Amino acid sequence: MRLRVLLPLAMFAAAGALAAAPPPSSAPLGGYSAAHVPAERALEQRFAALPSEAEARTMLRELTREPHPAGSVRNHELAEYIAAEWRRQGLEHVTIHRYDVLNSQPRSIALEMLSPVAYTASLREAGYEADPDTRNPRVRGGWVSMSASGDVTAPIVYAHGGNPEDYAELARAGIDVRGKIVLVRYSNPYSYRGYKALVAEQHGAAALLIYSDPAEDGYRPETSIPDGPRGPETHIQRGAITYDFEVPGDPLTPGWASVPGAKRITREAATSLPRIMATVISWHDARPLLEHMGGPTAPAGWQGGLPITYHLGGEARVHFRADMDTSVQPIYVVEARVDGRERPDEWVLLGNHRDAWEYGAVDPSSGTTALLGVSAALGKLKRDGWRPRRTLVLCSWDAEEVALTGSTEWGEEHAAELRRKLVAYLNVDEGVSGPDFDVSAVPSLARLLVEVSRDLEDPSGRSLHAAWRAAVERKRAKAEDPRPVGDDDLVETRIPGSSDDTVFLSFLVRPTMTATFAGPDYYPSVYHSVYDNFYWMDHFGDPGFRYHAQMARFWGTTALRLADADVLPLDYERYGREIAVFADELAARTPLAGHLDLAPLKDASGELERAGKAYATAVGRALGADRIDATLARRLDEGLLALEANWASAAGLPRRPWYKHMVYAKRANYDPLQLPAVTEAAESGDWATAVREAAALTAAVNRNAALLRSLEREITSAEAHRPAGSPR
């Protein structure tokens, strides 16, 4: 498909946009001298007036005209389109990077039940006249990336969520899954589909089928598409089953970039590559299988939302064939910059992936729309004579859905430079699926993000801060959590790194943030389906496109706040508190007595909290009195960047060396994992490793506390030798 036209984004201004931010405040800004606060607030007001709801709607329609999965012609066209837009907007150093990576596309998928009755699964989603995109012949049926190819006829077994405890339950019922086809649900509880594939593979299953049960997707006919926001009974949640919890990116270049001439390992040696056949199906296609599965009655907790009794199976026979094109294919990362005027070697990076399973109106095109809104506004400010103090870098990633591939390859290619220069990575994936603001980040960014939210107005008419707090209160009420919500509860600091933030957090060990406006109707019944399209967004997700424009305002304002600060506004008081909490949580769920003493780590984290508070007080006082000159500011930035780097383990996690952050990682099921090396060793009873890793983490915490004390002394010395308000 040819792109219809390069859409002009120069008019990223709309009537009423000036109401997007409250009047300029005179309150201090973290990281800014008193003399520079007015100019920064005025700049942010100008920026907030630029993103437009009408232009966001037009942009999302262009991005979602056709399916554009990784490796497709359309996704390459969109890379060229974004590059052209960034050049037209006036961004600098616009580059398209090509990486040749292992990708996976379906040639054909077939599933049929042979006995006790015959049934051929459609593996397709229903189309609707009201939504012509659902009838596009270029939409593919159910499939998972990185499935093995094969052809198998075998009994089928129902394994609930496909987690290890579910296979243990089957074994207690006398059911052996070896050589059988296993049917599992996405949720109850949720676990990553690649983890389900790994567990099935480990138990000797011949193939894996994954479906979303109506008990999880909230199906009701009157609220399903096209009349309501929920997916119909034919919705299919596509996805990849790559074992990126072992190592993300191209499976054949683990830890280095897949640039021309790069060495490649064999597929047999690739630890992130599944060996099992798999596909995803709708609950419409799963129902006949469940109705005729036979065998023992499934436990009460395994019963789902269909009006049948679920059984464990073993009596029905199924034929499943998957023919996959799994080969090395090109993907494309688009990069652009706005060079910094004073500290061009300090980078603030904004990124969003471009590839989608089909149309991807929410995931990821709402984020892409917001990114283009940010870039258009930055281009306008630049044309008016502005340039940031630090360099802003923007990237459109490819193949995130396959194995977090594009961002990983780019990060690995530029690893040495990024470890020196990257201040923070600001990620938006699913930009908008509803009105509830949700942000996850490392603790050092949390205070800044809350501060930015106070200076923006939510589309509801409240401040973004107030709307955010209300969203967290609703989430807690739903979970029957009676605790009051304060500022420390807004940013989620238990972060798995499961999007394009992964390479920056876990491999490069830099501060990261991911933000979204979430809604109750998107996941799981629309997520990764054909119904995640423009019709759904225009009618249900964000009909006025107000939250698309607001995401651009929040994302861009956060980037400006980091890029223009006199001193990086990073908070290590919060880091100290969180590490202590993580240690307490580990001790509460894992018996450590006689094996591992976390008291030294708790003591060190307390000192980090105190040192972080003392540093914040000193830098705030000095900035308020304008007593930090450019030389000292650079030294403070260098110290803060070194502090983040101290969370890196050179050897990586003992069992997953690609993952190097000592505080953060993710589990194989995608749950967040804090203090990962210590936790994994303790949970497996490897106490020698747990003791060693706890000592290494404690040493890192102590190094960072000492570094903060050193920076505090530099500030105090500068204050003693420089009168307030002297020339900068």
Phi and psi in degrees as a GROMACS rama.xvg file:
@    title "Ramachandran Plot"
@    xaxis  label "Phi"
@    yaxis  label "Psi"
@TYPE xy
-84.3754  141.966  ARG-2
-64.1809  142.096  LEU-3
-70.9973  -45.4468  ARG-4
-167.88  150.542  VAL-5
-80.2796  113.958  LEU-6
-77.3379  134.446  LEU-7
-73.595  132.611  PRO-8
-115.782  10.0577  LEU-9
-62.9505  -25.893  ALA-10
-93.116  44.5394  MET-11
-76.6599  60.7688  PHE-12
-146.841  140.163  ALA-13
-134.931  156.548  ALA-14
-59.5922  134.078  ALA-15
85.157  -2.15219  GLY-16
-65.5433  -26.3863  ALA-17
-63.0924  -18.1464  LEU-18
-80.6357  2.42675  ALA-19
-71.4014  -15.7374  ALA-20
-136.623  145.568  ALA-21
-63.4655  166.623  PRO-22
-56.5814  150.998  PRO-23
-54.0238  137.237  PRO-24
-100.123  154.53  SER-25
-97.0154  2.93002  SER-26
-65.2994  152.254  ALA-27
-61.6606  156.696  PRO-28
-116.966  132.071  LEU-29
-58.3358  126.833  GLY-30
90.8338  -2.41281  GLY-31
-114.239  139.406  TYR-32
-70.0267  153.008  SER-33
-56.9465  -34.6093  ALA-34
-68.3653  -25.614  ALA-35
-98.5594  -8.41601  HIS-36
-61.2726  -48.0763  VAL-37
-58.0922  -43.2996  PRO-38
-64.9705  -39.7401  ALA-39
-65.9273  -43.7371  GLU-40
-64.0238  -39.0226  ARG-41
-64.7145  -40.5482  ALA-42
-61.352  -45.0246  LEU-43
-66.0162  -33.4116  GLU-44
-63.1028  -43.8372  GLN-45
-62.5022  -43.5531  ARG-46
-62.1196  -46.4118  PHE-47
-64.1117  -22.3423  ALA-48
-78.8418  -8.79468  ALA-49
-91.1599  -44.0796  LEU-50
-60.5512  139.024  PRO-51
-123.247  134.481  SER-52
-63.6975  -41.2672  GLU-53
-64.3623  -42.6886  ALA-54
-69.0752  -33.1764  GLU-55
-62.777  -42.0082  ALA-56
-62.5988  -44.6343  ARG-57
-62.3285  -41.7144  THR-58
-65.982  -44.1431  MET-59
-62.7329  -37.2422  LEU-60
-61.1997  -41.1339  ARG-61
-66.7051  -41.9396  GLU-62
-67.6105  -24.7186  LEU-63
-111.897  21.665  THR-64
-67.0105  -32.5875  ARG-65
-138.473  154.932  GLU-66
-58.7498  143.796  PRO-67
-147.001  64.3203  HIS-68
-69.7971  164.203  PRO-69
-55.2575  136.305  ALA-70
88.324  -6.56826  GLY-71
-83.1807  157.411  SER-72
-60.6981  -41.9485  VAL-73
-62.4153  -38.4953  ARG-74
-68.0283  -32.7942  ASN-75
-67.7443  -40.4774  HIS-76
-58.7982  -40.7753  GLU-77
-67.2584  -31.7542  LEU-78
-62.7151  -45.2746  ALA-79
-63.9273  -38.5322  GLU-80
-62.6645  -47.9769  TYR-81
-63.7223  -40.5618  ILE-82
-60.6102  -42.5992  ALA-83
-64.5884  -40.3007  ALA-84
-61.9491  -44.718  GLU-85
-65.7803  -36.0796  TRP-86
-66.1898  -43.8854  ARG-87
-64.0242  -36.4745  ARG-88
-71.5442  -15.4386  GLN-89
100.265  11.1772  GLY-90
-70.782  161.553  LEU-91
-111.083  157.995  GLU-92
54.5495  41.6508  HIS-93
-70.4921  123.818  VAL-94
-138.731  139.858  THR-95
-106.819  116.994  ILE-96
-94.6679  131.701  HIS-97
-104.379  135.011  ARG-98
-127.966  135.697  TYR-99
-100.197  110.474  ASP-100
-129.723  160.541  VAL-101
-71.0923  121.296  LEU-102
-127.185  171.803  ASN-103
-145.203  125.1  SER-104
-132.677  145.549  GLN-105
-82.011  132.658  PRO-106
-85.6971  -49.6211  ARG-107
-158.707  143.869  SER-108
-129.984  134.089  ILE-109
-140.208  139.637  ALA-110
-143.039  127.632  LEU-111
-146.39  144.033  GLU-112
-91.8822  130.073  MET-113
-95.4394  -35.8067  LEU-114
-154.31  151.686  SER-115
-79.2741  -11.3735  PRO-116
-130.979  161.993  VAL-117
-91.1696  134.399  ALA-118
-152.879  129.981  TYR-119
-108.574  119.32  THR-120
-70.7251  139.519  ALA-121
-76.0787  -33.8354  SER-122
55.6853  25.32  LEU-123
-128.103  160.208  ARG-124
-102.931  146.487  GLU-125
-68.6654  142.112  ALA-126
-98.9133  155.171  GLY-127
-133.501  139.922  TYR-128
-60.6566  -36.2637  GLU-129
-66.4425  -20.8829  ALA-130
-129.252  85.5644  ASP-131
-58.2256  -25.9367  PRO-132
-61.4484  -26.89  ASP-133
-72.2722  -11.0502  THR-134
-106.735  9.81555  ARG-135
-66.2923  122.975  ASN-136
-65.8216  -14.5911  PRO-137
-82.2991  -5.71063  ARG-138
-73.899  132.015  VAL-139
-93.8486  163.295  ARG-140
-80.0998  -158.862  GLY-141
-70.7766  134.722  GLY-142
-164.636  159.705  TRP-143
-125.892  138.104  VAL-144
-71.1558  141.911  SER-145
74.4646  14.3546  MET-146
-62.8982  146.198  SER-147
-71.947  156.295  ALA-148
-88.4253  151.3  SER-149
169.697  -179.876  GLY-150
-146.683  117.841  ASP-151
-139.706  141.012  VAL-152
-121.396  123.589  THR-153
-162.68  163.897  ALA-154
-63.1762  154.528  PRO-155
-111.759  141.676  ILE-156
-127.619  139.898  VAL-157
-93.2794  119.564  TYR-158
-117.616  30.304  ALA-159
54.9041  -116.912  HIS-160
-88.0903  -3.30491  GLY-161
72.1879  22.806  GLY-162
-96.8241  164.085  ASN-163
-53.9996  -39.4526  PRO-164
-65.577  -25.8873  GLU-165
-71.5782  -39.1083  ASP-166
-68.5126  -32.7248  TYR-167
-64.3003  -38.7953  ALA-168
-64.6718  -41.3201  GLU-169
-61.8793  -41.7703  LEU-170
-62.4292  -38.8345  ALA-171
-64.9032  -27.9526  ARG-172
-85.0894  2.6953  ALA-173
82.1985  19.6972  GLY-174
-105.866  122.97  ILE-175
-103.1  124.016  ASP-176
-88.4902  -2.66343  VAL-177
-59.4855  127.71  ARG-178
77.8728  1.8901  GLY-179
-103.282  164.522  LYS-180
-91.939  130.622  ILE-181
-110.46  131.383  VAL-182
-106.443  125.541  LEU-183
-132.957  159.153  VAL-184
-95.6591  152.074  ARG-185
-65.5586  -42.1949  TYR-186
-117.113  -169.83  SER-187
69.8033  59.1027  ASN-188
-86.8999  166.628  PRO-189
-66.8818  141.587  TYR-190
-146.6  151.716  SER-191
-58.5863  136.93  TYR-192
-59.8908  -31.9736  ARG-193
-66.5941  -32.7745  GLY-194
-67.1892  -40.8162  TYR-195
-59.9283  -39.6979  LYS-196
-65.533  -43.1183  ALA-197
-62.1502  -44.8272  LEU-198
-65.8794  -41.459  VAL-199
-62.2372  -42.3593  ALA-200
-62.1272  -43.6163  GLU-201
-63.4  -29.3269  GLN-202
-91.3314  5.29902  HIS-203
83.6315  16.1013  GLY-204
-65.8495  148.382  ALA-205
-80.5581  -30.1221  ALA-206
-162.149  163.048  ALA-207
-131.074  131.542  LEU-208
-117.792  132.771  LEU-209
-122.406  133.91  ILE-210
-139.756  161.295  TYR-211
-99.3467  120.805  SER-212
-80.0802  147.2  ASP-213
-60.8481  -19.2908  PRO-214
-64.308  -26.433  ALA-215
-97.5758  -29.4511  GLU-216
-93.4182  0.474055  ASP-217
67.0164  30.5817  GLY-218
-66.2604  131.296  TYR-219
-144.401  133.089  ARG-220
-54.8185  -38.0813  PRO-221
-73.528  -15.0788  GLU-222
-112.429  14.5013  THR-223
-99.6954  159.662  SER-224
-58.6983  137.727  ILE-225
-93.7427  -1.38437  PRO-226
-89.2485  -18.8137  ASP-227
-142.273  179.204  GLY-228
-85.165  -9.3625  PRO-229
-87.1042  147.77  ARG-230
-67.5983  148.117  GLY-231
-75.9335  -178.667  PRO-232
-67.2106  -14.0213  GLU-233
-94.2533  2.99567  THR-234
-62.5156  143.112  HIS-235
-127.547  127.297  ILE-236
-94.1769  94.9795  GLN-237
-68.3951  173.929  ARG-238
167.599  177.567  GLY-239
-105.342  156.974  ALA-240
-117.942  19.4451  ILE-241
-58.0708  142.352  THR-242
-86.3671  62.9043  TYR-243
-75.3773  -6.02011  ASP-244
-72.6829  -15.3113  PHE-245
-86.3467  -52.2744  GLU-246
-161.687  122.546  VAL-247
-82.0321  177.309  PRO-248
88.1391  -169.289  GLY-249
-56.7559  120.397  ASP-250
-59.3369  -22.5643  PRO-251
-93.3321  -5.74537  LEU-252
-131.73  61.8713  THR-253
-72.5652  111.679  PRO-254
98.9852  -6.40018  GLY-255
-141.227  161.686  TRP-256
-80.1502  145.848  ALA-257
-88.6217  56.0912  SER-258
-83.9727  166.412  VAL-259
-54.6778  133.095  PRO-260
86.0141  -1.91639  GLY-261
-65.7583  145.236  ALA-262
-70.1997  150.35  LYS-263
-131.429  139.221  ARG-264
-84.9437  168.81  ILE-265
-77.2785  159.048  THR-266
-62.1012  -34.0802  ARG-267
-64.4014  -29.0889  GLU-268
-89.4276  -5.92831  ALA-269
-78.9114  109.853  ALA-270
-72.3134  -18.5098  THR-271
-93.2332  3.68161  SER-272
-100.51  118.162  LEU-273
-66.7299  155.09  PRO-274
-113.856  8.0293  ARG-275
-110.184  145.54  ILE-276
-73.0379  144.123  MET-277
-158.317  155.107  ALA-278
-155.652  169.462  THR-279
-111.466  146.709  VAL-280
-136.237  163.235  ILE-281
-81.8251  164.327  SER-282
-73.0485  -16.9175  TRP-283
-61.6103  -42.6424  HIS-284
-81.3156  -23.7543  ASP-285
-76.5379  -28.3938  ALA-286
-58.1768  -49.603  ARG-287
-59.2408  -35.0363  PRO-288
-64.9614  -44.5359  LEU-289
-67.7705  -35.7953  LEU-290
-65.9186  -29.4329  GLU-291
-116.174  17.6486  HIS-292
-69.8831  -36.8956  MET-293
72.665  -170.15  GLY-294
81.0814  -172.893  GLY-295
-61.6159  152.956  PRO-296
-66.1033  135.852  THR-297
-70.5786  152.064  ALA-298
-56.78  159.095  PRO-299
-56.5695  -40.366  ALA-300
-70.1002  -12.1202  GLY-301
-94.3528  -11.0244  TRP-302
-67.3835  141.46  GLN-303
-111.746  -156.654  GLY-304
-91.3267  -4.24891  GLY-305
-78.5017  148.65  LEU-306
-80.8337  54.1517  PRO-307
-139.794  167.121  ILE-308
-92.555  123.469  THR-309
-80.4543  136.637  TYR-310
-120.236  162.682  HIS-311
-79.4449  -21.044  LEU-312
92.1156  -165.007  GLY-313
108.161  -10.6062  GLY-314
-102.228  -35.1219  GLU-315
-78.0978  147.654  ALA-316
-115.057  139.428  ARG-317
-131.445  143.641  VAL-318
-110.274  126.554  HIS-319
-131.917  129.004  PHE-320
-129.872  133.258  ARG-321
-131.393  122.508  ALA-322
-116.508  106.023  ASP-323
-112.228  138.941  MET-324
-91.6322  93.4506  ASP-325
-108.07  102.424  THR-326
-148.187  169.265  SER-327
-75.9062  123.165  VAL-328
-136.018  155.512  GLN-329
-80.4872  142.443  PRO-330
-128.29  166.334  ILE-331
-137.341  127.132  TYR-332
-108.897  129.165  VAL-333
-102.274  131.983  VAL-334
-128.063  142.264  GLU-335
-146.807  161.498  ALA-336
-141.221  160.19  ARG-337
-124.025  109.412  VAL-338
-64.9572  140.877  ASP-339
-75.7818  146.733  GLY-340
-85.3767  -27.5858  ARG-341
-117.701  -38.6708  GLU-342
-128.597  66.5463  ARG-343
-64.623  -16.6578  PRO-344
-92.6444  13.2386  ASP-345
-115.529  121.837  GLU-346
-112.797  133.765  TRP-347
-109.495  119.859  VAL-348
-110.451  129.613  LEU-349
-114.585  136.04  LEU-350
-150.187  154.268  GLY-351
-154.01  141.819  ASN-352
-85.1925  156.624  HIS-353
-107.634  -31.1791  ARG-354
-72.3094  146.149  ASP-355
-135.421  157.673  ALA-356
-67.8231  -39.4725  TRP-357
-135.356  -97.6208  GLU-358
-87.3931  -39.6199  TYR-359
61.1906  51.3278  GLY-360
-63.5825  -43.5675  ALA-361
-80.2073  -57.7022  VAL-362
-111.796  98.6896  ASP-363
-118.217  8.63582  PRO-364
-69.2605  -24.891  SER-365
-64.6719  -36.1314  SER-366
-69.7526  -39.5258  GLY-367
-62.9009  -40.5615  THR-368
-59.9138  -44.7694  THR-369
-64.022  -39.1369  ALA-370
-62.6714  -41.8725  LEU-371
-69.2766  -28.5167  LEU-372
-66.5583  -41.5307  GLY-373
-61.6567  -47.8043  VAL-374
-66.0051  -37.3914  SER-375
-63.1127  -41.7601  ALA-376
-67.8795  -40.557  ALA-377
-62.0923  -41.4811  LEU-378
-61.9896  -39.3199  GLY-379
-64.1084  -44.8001  LYS-380
-61.9621  -39.9937  LEU-381
-64.6013  -41.8406  LYS-382
-64.1921  -25.7532  ARG-383
-85.3428  4.21379  ASP-384
106.838  -2.39239  GLY-385
-82.8913  149.814  TRP-386
-148.759  136.528  ARG-387
-71.0046  158.548  PRO-388
-66.436  -45.1281  ARG-389
-103.726  165.954  ARG-390
-79.4139  134.263  THR-391
-99.1418  130.562  LEU-392
-119.935  132.825  VAL-393
-120.366  138.076  LEU-394
-136.326  138.49  CYS-395
-107.492  111.404  SER-396
-86.247  157.985  TRP-397
-119.72  156.34  ASP-398
57.7532  29.9733  ALA-399
-61.7054  -38.6357  GLU-400
-68.1648  -18.9333  GLU-401
-84.2829  -50.2792  VAL-402
-165.083  34.8174  ALA-403
56.4795  40.5759  LEU-404
-77.3869  -52.0465  THR-405
-60.5995  -48.1066  GLY-406
-64.5616  -36.9756  SER-407
-65.0666  -45.6132  THR-408
-65.2029  -41.4171  GLU-409
-64.6335  -43.2672  TRP-410
-64.6517  -39.3835  GLY-411
-69.1092  -37.9968  GLU-412
-63.4265  -39.513  GLU-413
-106.276  23.7478  HIS-414
-57.4026  -47.2671  ALA-415
-61.0824  -43.0156  ALA-416
-69.6515  -40.9109  GLU-417
-66.5861  -36.592  LEU-418
-64.0079  -26.997  ARG-419
-86.0753  -34.9925  ARG-420
-111.874  -23.8947  LYS-421
-73.9746  118.475  LEU-422
-78.0345  -48.9053  VAL-423
-164.076  151.88  ALA-424
-111.531  124.096  TYR-425
-109.387  110.008  LEU-426
-106.799  138.852  ASN-427
-132.335  123.378  VAL-428
-107.387  -84.7328  ASP-429
-81.624  90.1811  GLU-430
-64.0878  -43.964  GLY-431
-145.594  124.374  VAL-432
-136.084  5.904  SER-433
171.522  -163.009  GLY-434
-98.5587  -5.22902  PRO-435
-89.3499  114.13  ASP-436
-72.5448  136.445  PHE-437
-146.784  126.602  ASP-438
-134.419  135.258  VAL-439
-122.191  143.889  SER-440
-165.804  163.652  ALA-441
-67.8428  155.442  VAL-442
-59.4788  -30.4603  PRO-443
-66.6368  -19.3521  SER-444
-97.824  -11.3948  LEU-445
-60.8136  -46.8137  ALA-446
-61.949  -42.1427  ARG-447
-58.9327  -45.0912  LEU-448
-65.2736  -39.8195  LEU-449
-65.1282  -41.1248  VAL-450
-61.4658  -43.467  GLU-451
-61.8164  -40.309  VAL-452
-62.7396  -26.5758  SER-453
-70.4028  -21.9272  ARG-454
-100.146  7.11443  ASP-455
-124.16  150.15  LEU-456
-97.9753  133.912  GLU-457
-76.8382  151.832  ASP-458
-57.7347  -18.2483  PRO-459
-73.1119  -11.6449  SER-460
102.895  -17.0881  GLY-461
-84.3887  172.902  ARG-462
-66.0411  153.617  SER-463
-59.6735  -34.9623  LEU-464
-60.2773  -46.3437  HIS-465
-66.2737  -40.9859  ALA-466
-65.3679  -39.7157  ALA-467
-61.8818  -46.9207  TRP-468
-61.097  -40.8674  ARG-469
-63.6161  -37.381  ALA-470
-64.5058  -41.4967  ALA-471
-66.7207  -38.5248  VAL-472
-62.6136  -40.5382  GLU-473
-64.3618  -40.27  ARG-474
-63.3475  -42.2755  LYS-475
-67.78  -38.705  ARG-476
-62.8332  -40.3436  ALA-477
-63.2522  -35.1854  LYS-478
-86.6152  6.26189  ALA-479
55.9  41.384  GLU-480
-101.897  110.842  ASP-481
-83.1354  -0.963459  PRO-482
-65.2873  140.224  ARG-483
-67.8886  157.519  PRO-484
-105.23  121.871  VAL-485
-116.643  -177.874  GLY-486
-59.6238  -34.5273  ASP-487
-69.2055  -11.9133  ASP-488
-96.119  -4.5901  ASP-489
-77.2075  -51.4931  LEU-490
-82.8035  125.828  VAL-491
-79.1751  116.236  GLU-492
-102.128  3.66337  THR-493
-95.1478  93.191  ARG-494
-115.843  130.515  ILE-495
-85.4784  -24.3383  PRO-496
67.045  72.4417  GLY-497
-121.992  13.6154  SER-498
-129.377  -152.481  SER-499
-70.2582  -5.88518  ASP-500
-72.285  -14.0353  ASP-501
-58.2149  -50.562  THR-502
-64.5918  -33.8493  VAL-503
-77.415  -37.2538  PHE-504
-77.1204  -52.9931  LEU-505
-90.3688  -28.0149  SER-506
-101.992  -44.9822  PHE-507
-92.5823  -18.0556  LEU-508
59.1681  58.8491  VAL-509
-119.105  160.974  ARG-510
-65.835  139.036  PRO-511
-135.032  155.778  THR-512
-140.101  144.588  MET-513
-132.602  131.959  THR-514
-128.233  151.78  ALA-515
-155.261  156.698  THR-516
-105.367  110.884  PHE-517
-103.144  156.761  ALA-518
-134.189  163.212  GLY-519
-80.12  -11.2102  PRO-520
-104.97  -2.09149  ASP-521
-85.8928  -49.7466  TYR-522
-104.583  135.278  TYR-523
-99.3648  2.75533  PRO-524
-82.3817  -12.4751  SER-525
-115.372  -29.2111  VAL-526
-49.7719  126.931  TYR-527
63.0044  17.1051  HIS-528
-105.939  174.415  SER-529
-66.5519  -20.379  VAL-530
-80.4634  -7.88873  TYR-531
-79.0529  76.7476  ASP-532
-139.735  -176.945  ASN-533
-62.0489  -39.6782  PHE-534
-56.8972  -46.604  TYR-535
-62.4472  -45.3284  TRP-536
-65.483  -44.1242  MET-537
-67.9409  -29.2602  ASP-538
-99.814  -31.2441  HIS-539
-127.625  -42.8344  PHE-540
-72.643  -50.2024  GLY-541
-156.859  71.1351  ASP-542
-56.4866  -34.9217  PRO-543
-92.9564  -0.843007  GLY-544
56.7906  26.3395  PHE-545
-70.6101  -35.6783  ARG-546
-77.5362  -25.8415  TYR-547
-62.2902  -48.1581  HIS-548
-64.9287  -37.5897  ALA-549
-68.1649  -35.4743  GLN-550
-62.4442  -40.4979  MET-551
-60.7348  -40.2873  ALA-552
-65.3505  -46.759  ARG-553
-64.874  -47.6935  PHE-554
-61.2786  -48.5522  TRP-555
-68.3715  -39.7724  GLY-556
-63.6374  -40.3483  THR-557
-60.9167  -43.4675  THR-558
-63.6016  -43.0695  ALA-559
-62.092  -41.9931  LEU-560
-60.7672  -40.561  ARG-561
-72.6546  -40.8879  LEU-562
-70.223  -32.5264  ALA-563
-102.778  -3.66007  ASP-564
-61.6095  144.993  ALA-565
-63.1082  -42.4042  ASP-566
-133.407  138.617  VAL-567
-55.1738  126.508  LEU-568
-85.4982  66.0725  PRO-569
-104.286  143.009  LEU-570
-118.365  115.071  ASP-571
-105.996  -7.8348  TYR-572
-59.1328  -46.0618  GLU-573
-64.3656  -37.8159  ARG-574
-60.2126  -43.2545  TYR-575
-61.3887  -44.0451  GLY-576
-61.4329  -43.3396  ARG-577
-67.0459  -40.8852  GLU-578
-61.4436  -39.041  ILE-579
-62.8338  -41.7171  ALA-580
-64.0561  -43.0023  VAL-581
-61.5807  -38.7916  PHE-582
-64.8432  -42.0115  ALA-583
-62.9784  -40.4015  ASP-584
-65.5684  -39.3392  GLU-585
-62.5532  -45.3164  LEU-586
-64.631  -32.2518  ALA-587
-72.4083  -31.4088  ALA-588
-103.151  -10.7358  ARG-589
-129.764  122.323  THR-590
-63.9244  115.691  PRO-591
-109.479  -15.2314  LEU-592
-56.3646  131.285  ALA-593
81.6323  -5.51557  GLY-594
-119.458  -45.782  HIS-595
-144.403  125.839  LEU-596
-105.786  113.35  ASP-597
-92.7875  5.56828  LEU-598
-59.1561  -42.8912  ALA-599
-61.0052  -36.8256  PRO-600
-67.2973  -41.2683  LEU-601
-63.131  -41.9657  LYS-602
-62.7924  -43.9801  ASP-603
-64.5176  -40.6941  ALA-604
-66.66  -33.8549  SER-605
-63.2246  -41.0174  GLY-606
-67.4272  -36.9826  GLU-607
-62.5345  -42.2564  LEU-608
-60.8506  -45.5823  GLU-609
-65.3432  -41.9288  ARG-610
-66.1317  -38.1434  ALA-611
-64.18  -40.5093  GLY-612
-66.0703  -42.6177  LYS-613
-65.0437  -40.2739  ALA-614
-64.1103  -46.0627  TYR-615
-60.2681  -39.538  ALA-616
-64.5383  -45.0466  THR-617
-65.7521  -45.7756  ALA-618
-69.6505  -35.9988  VAL-619
-65.0774  -41.3187  GLY-620
-64.4906  -44.7616  ARG-621
-67.9312  -39.2488  ALA-622
-66.8895  -39.8272  LEU-623
-62.118  -30.9338  GLY-624
-96.4314  5.76042  ALA-625
57.3385  48.4392  ASP-626
-113.417  18.5036  ARG-627
-115.877  112.547  ILE-628
-86.2366  178.016  ASP-629
-63.3351  -36.3683  ALA-630
-66.0259  -46.8419  THR-631
-66.0664  -39.4962  LEU-632
-59.1326  -41.6317  ALA-633
-65.0035  -40.8034  ARG-634
-63.7376  -38.7139  ARG-635
-65.3122  -43.5567  LEU-636
-58.8759  -45.2682  ASP-637
-60.7721  -39.6277  GLU-638
-65.9049  -40.7386  GLY-639
-68.2062  -38.7659  LEU-640
-66.6713  -36.9074  LEU-641
-65.4882  -35.1988  ALA-642
-62.3943  -45.9492  LEU-643
-60.0945  -39.9206  GLU-644
-64.516  -23.4953  ALA-645
-67.4054  -13.4118  ASN-646
-79.223  -1.81668  TRP-647
-87.9987  134.456  ALA-648
-97.2565  121.209  SER-649
-59.7501  -35.8802  ALA-650
-84.6361  -13.6414  ALA-651
77.2015  -178.079  GLY-652
-63.9658  144.048  LEU-653
-54.9003  -34.8149  PRO-654
-104.969  -8.70955  ARG-655
-142.367  77.0192  ARG-656
-65.4386  -18.2286  PRO-657
-63.3163  -34.968  TRP-658
-81.1397  117.442  TYR-659
-116.926  -7.76131  LYS-660
-75.5279  129.922  HIS-661
-80.4332  -14.2441  MET-662
-105.511  -29.7322  VAL-663
-131.063  140.839  TYR-664
-160.485  -171.383  ALA-665
-127.976  151.957  LYS-666
-78.7283  170.149  ARG-667
-63.0667  -28.3188  ALA-668
-87.013  6.0272  ASN-669
81.3933  2.93997  TYR-670
-64.5582  145.603  ASP-671
-65.7651  147.343  PRO-672
-131.928  115.855  LEU-673
-98.1183  150.987  GLN-674
47.6493  57.2819  LEU-675
-62.4775  -44.4966  PRO-676
-65.4147  -42.3685  ALA-677
-65.925  -46.6226  VAL-678
-64.4225  -47.6756  THR-679
-63.73  -38.1518  GLU-680
-67.7647  -42.9942  ALA-681
-65.0431  -42.1539  ALA-682
-66.6369  -26.0851  GLU-683
-93.8577  -0.942295  SER-684
76.6695  16.107  GLY-685
-88.4527  80.5096  ASP-686
-72.7022  -30.4657  TRP-687
-62.4469  -44.1503  ALA-688
-67.0174  -41.201  THR-689
-59.3154  -44.0618  ALA-690
-64.4113  -43.9557  VAL-691
-63.1695  -45.1136  ARG-692
-70.6611  -34.3874  GLU-693
-64.4337  -39.2871  ALA-694
-65.5846  -40.052  ALA-695
-65.4736  -41.2313  ALA-696
-66.1972  -42.8087  LEU-697
-59.5935  -41.5535  THR-698
-62.348  -39.9158  ALA-699
-64.973  -41.6657  ALA-700
-62.4525  -43.3528  VAL-701
-64.7215  -39.012  ASN-702
-60.338  -41.7525  ARG-703
-70.5961  -36.4004  ASN-704
-63.431  -42.3277  ALA-705
-65.3994  -37.9561  ALA-706
-65.2604  -41.8625  LEU-707
-62.8128  -40.2473  LEU-708
-62.6992  -38.6968  ARG-709
-64.3354  -43.2707  SER-710
-64.4521  -38.2447  LEU-711
-61.4607  -41.0004  GLU-712
-65.2534  -37.5863  ARG-713
-61.492  -40.6726  GLU-714
-64.9048  -45.57  ILE-715
-61.4302  -40.7164  THR-716
-64.372  -41.2946  SER-717
-64.4432  -39.1197  ALA-718
-62.5825  -36.7345  GLU-719
-70.3001  -25.1362  ALA-720
-107.133  -0.668836  HIS-721
-134.093  116.011  ARG-722
-64.8511  151.861  PRO-723
-59.9173  139.12  ALA-724
75.1423  8.84973  GLY-725
-71.7789  159.556  SER-726
-58.1571  140.912  PRO-727
